[in-house]
Amino acid sequence: MSNTAGNGCEILVPFNERKDLKEIERNIITKYRKHIWSKFTKAVKDFNLIEEGDKIAVAVSGGKDSMLMAKLFQELQRHGKVKFELEFIVADPGYHPSIKELMIDNCSYLGIPVKIYDSHIFEITDRIAKDYPCFMCAKMRRGALYSKAKELGCNKLALGHHYNDVIETTLLNVLYAGNFKTMLPKLKADNFDNMELIRPMYYIEETYIERFTRESGIWPLNCACMVAAKKIGNKRYEVKELINQMKEKFDQVDKSIFKAAQNVNMDSILGWQKDGQNYSYLDFYDED
């Protein structure tokens, strides 16, 4: 069930009534321990995403992924051994007033102390990239988040990309860009010194995020430009559907795509890039 309100923003209405905050937080550690909490902490450990003394800017958009990520960080800060600080930031791209109000209500309901600031992204992308705004919008949003994180004294920026995002991005690059490139769990910022981007929901499957969101009575926002949704954005939905179709015949296909980026055989590929330099397997063909 959904409603639409301004700027192409779809409000996804949950199946359940709202619950007590303590129950929601308890469910993260207990009911969803296997599929959410353990996978969150595993990613943090496997990729060394959080270190002693970190100050992490958690990017909150109002969507299901970022709101769960914010709660996971709060629980880790409360129960974990490593000491770190948190800032919850919202780069308002120009939300419709009713959308912004609902987002604030969501964060209040979940006990997430967000800091909202205007980024004017919708306005700018509509002016300079009206027909194909996706790339520019994403680039500007990332820059706005980095800038705010830096201003607040943070050394890391956390985004809510999950397991399915990783798989879909990998396949999108293969099918539409003609390269093998995946979404990394952490990387250093190009234009912001001493800043890292981290993705602690790297192992968490979307289906459990959706289940947790509905059972918790959360009203997430799925906000997107209507132009992007009709044109460029459809490619991701097409790939998502393609993966679902392949899973009907091969149930483990998503896991195979995910693992492929961890098992690249450098002796059996035609070419690769490293530090901006292109290489061919023939460059090393005559080496002993």
C-alpha positions in Angstrom: 0.0 0.0 0.0 1.4 3.4 -0.9 0.6 7.1 -1.3 2.4 9.7 -3.4 3.2 13.3 -2.3 5.2 15.7 -4.3 8.6 15.3 -6.0 7.8 11.8 -7.0 8.1 10.6 -3.4 6.3 7.4 -2.6 5.3 6.8 1.0 5.4 3.1 1.8 2.7 2.4 4.4 3.7 -0.4 6.9 1.4 -3.4 7.6 1.7 -3.1 11.4 0.8 -0.4 13.9 3.6 1.5 15.6 5.4 -0.2 18.4 7.3 0.8 21.6 10.8 2.0 20.8 12.4 -0.4 23.3 10.7 -3.4 21.6 12.0 -2.3 18.2 15.5 -2.0 19.6 15.2 -5.3 21.3 14.0 -7.0 18.1 17.2 -5.9 16.3 19.3 -7.9 18.8 17.0 -10.8 19.3 14.4 -11.5 16.6 16.6 -10.3 13.8 19.9 -11.3 15.3 20.7 -13.8 12.5 19.6 -11.9 9.5 20.3 -8.3 10.5 22.4 -7.8 13.6 24.9 -10.5 13.1 25.4 -9.6 9.5 25.9 -5.9 10.4 28.5 -6.8 13.0 30.2 -9.2 10.6 30.7 -6.6 8.0 32.0 -4.2 10.5 34.6 -6.8 11.6 35.4 -8.3 8.2 36.2 -4.9 6.6 37.4 -3.1 9.7 34.7 -0.4 9.2 34.8 1.1 12.7 37.9 1.9 14.8 38.4 3.3 18.3 37.9 7.1 18.3 36.0 7.3 15.0 33.4 10.0 14.5 30.9 8.7 12.0 28.3 10.7 10.0 25.3 8.4 9.4 23.5 9.5 6.2 19.7 9.3 6.8 17.4 9.8 3.9 14.1 8.6 5.5 14.2 5.4 3.5 14.0 1.9 5.1 17.7 1.2 4.7 19.1 4.3 6.3 16.7 4.3 9.2 17.6 0.7 10.1 21.3 1.6 9.7 20.9 4.4 12.1 19.3 2.1 14.7 22.1 -0.5 14.2 24.7 2.1 14.8 22.9 3.2 18.0 22.8 -0.4 19.2 26.4 -1.0 18.4 27.5 2.1 20.2 25.4 1.0 23.2 26.6 -2.6 23.3 29.9 -2.7 21.4 33.4 -2.6 22.9 34.8 0.0 20.5 34.2 3.6 21.5 33.0 5.9 18.7 30.9 9.0 18.1 27.8 9.4 15.8 26.2 12.2 13.9 23.0 11.6 12.0 22.7 13.9 9.0 20.0 14.5 6.4 20.9 16.3 3.2 17.5 17.7 2.3 17.4 17.8 -1.5 14.2 19.9 -1.6 11.6 17.6 -0.1 7.9 18.4 -0.3 6.9 19.8 3.1 4.7 16.8 3.9 7.5 14.4 3.0 10.0 16.3 5.2 7.4 16.3 8.1 6.9 12.6 7.8 10.7 12.0 7.7 11.1 14.0 10.9 8.2 12.1 12.5 9.9 8.8 11.5 13.2 9.8 13.1 11.5 11.1 16.2 9.6 7.8 16.5 12.8 5.8 16.3 14.8 8.1 18.6 17.2 9.2 15.9 18.5 12.7 16.6 19.0 13.9 13.0 20.6 17.2 11.8 18.8 18.4 8.7 20.3 20.9 6.3 19.3 22.2 2.9 21.3 20.9 -0.1 19.1 22.3 -2.9 19.9 19.2 -5.0 16.5 18.9 -6.7 16.6 22.5 -7.7 20.1 22.4 -9.2 19.8 19.1 -11.0 16.5 20.2 -12.5 18.3 23.2 -13.9 21.5 21.6 -15.2 20.5 18.0 -15.8 16.8 17.9 -16.2 16.4 15.0 -18.6 19.0 12.7 -17.0 19.5 13.8 -13.4 20.5 10.5 -11.7 24.3 10.8 -12.0 24.4 14.4 -11.1 22.0 14.0 -8.2 23.9 11.1 -6.7 27.2 13.0 -7.2 25.9 16.1 -5.6 24.3 14.2 -2.7 27.6 12.4 -1.9 29.5 15.7 -2.0 26.9 17.4 0.2 27.1 14.6 2.8 30.9 14.6 2.8 31.0 18.3 3.3 28.6 18.2 6.2 30.4 15.3 7.8 33.7 17.2 7.5 32.1 20.3 9.0 30.9 18.2 12.0 34.4 16.8 12.6 33.7 13.3 11.3 36.2 11.0 9.6 33.8 8.5 8.2 30.5 8.7 6.2 28.1 5.7 6.4 25.7 4.9 3.7 22.9 2.3 3.8 23.6 0.2 0.7 22.8 -3.4 1.3 23.6 -6.9 -0.1 21.1 -6.6 -2.9 22.5 -3.2 -3.9 25.9 -4.8 -4.3 24.6 -7.6 -6.5 22.5 -5.3 -8.7 25.4 -2.9 -9.1 27.8 -5.6 -10.1 25.3 -7.0 -12.7 24.4 -3.5 -14.0 28.1 -2.8 -14.7 28.5 -6.1 -16.6 25.4 -5.7 -18.7 25.2 -2.0 -19.3 28.8 -0.6 -18.8 30.8 -3.5 -20.1 33.0 -3.7 -17.1 33.3 -5.8 -13.9 33.1 -3.4 -11.0 31.3 -3.9 -7.7 30.2 -1.7 -4.8 33.0 -1.7 -2.1 32.3 -1.9 1.6 34.7 1.0 2.3 36.7 3.4 0.2 38.7 6.6 0.7 37.1 9.9 -0.4 38.7 11.4 -3.5 38.2 15.1 -2.7 38.0 15.1 1.1 41.2 14.4 3.0 41.2 11.8 5.8 37.6 10.8 5.0 36.3 7.3 4.3 32.9 6.0 3.1 31.7 2.9 4.7 28.8 0.5 4.0 28.1 -1.6 7.1 24.9 -3.1 5.8 26.9 -4.9 3.1 25.8 -8.4 4.1 22.2 -7.6 5.0 19.5 -8.9 2.5 16.8 -6.4 1.5 13.9 -8.8 2.3 14.8 -8.7 6.0 15.1 -4.9 6.0 11.6 -4.7 4.5 10.3 -7.2 7.0 11.8 -5.4 10.0 10.5 -2.1 8.7 6.9 -3.3 8.3 6.8 -5.2 11.6 8.2 -2.1 13.4 5.4 0.1 12.1 7.9 2.4 10.3 6.7 4.6 7.4 9.8 4.8 5.1 10.1 7.1 2.2 11.2 5.9 -1.2 12.0 9.2 -2.8 13.1 9.6 -6.4 12.8 12.0 -9.3 10.0 10.9 -11.6 12.2 11.5 -14.7 14.8 9.2 -13.3 12.3 6.6 -12.4 10.9 6.5 -15.9 14.3 6.5 -17.7 17.6 5.7 -16.1 16.2 4.3 -12.8 14.4 1.5 -14.6 17.6 -0.3 -15.4 18.2 -1.1 -11.7 14.6 -2.4 -11.4 15.1 -4.5 -14.6 18.3 -6.0 -13.1 16.5 -6.7 -9.9 13.7 -8.5 -11.8 16.3 -10.4 -13.9 18.0 -11.7 -10.7 14.6 -12.8 -9.3 13.9 -14.7 -12.5 17.3 -16.4 -12.5 16.7 -17.4 -8.8 13.7 -19.4 -9.9 16.0 -21.8 -11.7 19.2 -21.3 -9.6 18.4 -20.4 -6.0 22.0 -19.5 -5.2 22.6 -17.1 -8.2 22.6 -14.0 -6.0 25.3 -15.5 -3.8 27.3 -16.5 -6.8 27.2 -12.9 -8.2 28.2 -11.5 -4.8 31.1 -14.0 -4.4 32.4 -13.4 -8.0 33.9 -10.1 -6.9 35.9 -11.9 -4.2 37.1 -14.6 -6.6 38.5 -12.8 -9.6 41.1 -15.0 -11.3 43.8 -12.5 -12.6 45.2 -15.3 -14.8 42.0 -15.7 -16.7 40.8 -12.2 -17.7 41.7 -10.2 -20.8 42.4 -6.9 -19.1 42.0 -4.8 -15.9 42.6 -1.3 -14.5 44.8 -0.5 -11.5 45.3 3.1 -10.2 43.9 4.5 -13.5 46.3 2.5 -15.7 44.9 -0.1 -18.2 46.6 -3.5 -18.4 46.3 -6.4 -20.8 47.0 -10.0 -20.0 49.4 -9.9 -23.0 51.6 -7.4 -21.0 52.6 -10.3 -18.8 52.2 -13.2 -21.3 55.9 -13.9 -21.8 56.8 -13.6 -18.1 58.1 -16.7 -16.5 
